[in-house]
Amino acid sequence: MISDIKGDIIIQKPLKQHSELNKLNSTSVNTIRILSLLSRSGVKIYYSIIRMGINGAKVDNASSGGITCGIQEDGRLKEVGYSSNGRKYEKHPSLGIKFDSIVIPNYKCAVELVKKLHPRLPHFKLISWDIAIREDAVPVLIETNIHYGELDFHQLNKGPLFGEDTQKILEMVFRETKTFSEV
């Protein structure tokens, strides 16, 4: 019974994800993790991955046995996915589906949602956002990750994340006189 629970709890309606994401694992809500940087020039998206459960898991976390796969700019998944220990998968390990046969519904709207929300948290320059896609293809914010955004999974799926901005970002991190507004 709820009244027997000691401490804080959150109760919310269950989210039904889009049928396209059910193809990856129907027993977990498979979320998009979008990495963004806020600067004076706006919000820059560095990379996105999909996190998915395997073997009927209830969660999509790679640290709990799930896997990740990079998302291309058009919303199509890349050809390979990875586990948290770096194991490479050419197809979904429990369902056999090829990752690049999946296109995230309304992916561009998910990216736009992040671009709209990030300026509301101006003190946090680098954020990883977990976005779900409802059954009606509407993107929904699940959570923000401001402390540990799992950059390792982004890099595993993409390689170096910050590209031409790498040197600027490193200089800002290691010099107190620089700010993220210069990126």
Salt bridges, closest charged atoms under 4 A:
GLU20 OE1 - LYS23 NZ 2.83
ASP60 OD1 - ARG51 NH2 3.04
GLU112 OE2 - LYS115 NZ 3.91
ASP130 OD1 - ARG33 NE 2.54
ASP130 OD2 - ARG51 NH2 3.59
ASP136 OD2 - ARG134 NH2 2.71
GLU150 OE1 - ARG33 NH1 2.89
GLU150 OE1 - ARG51 NH1 3.38
ASP165 OD2 - LYS44 NZ 2.57
GLU182 OE1 - LYS178 NZ 3.90
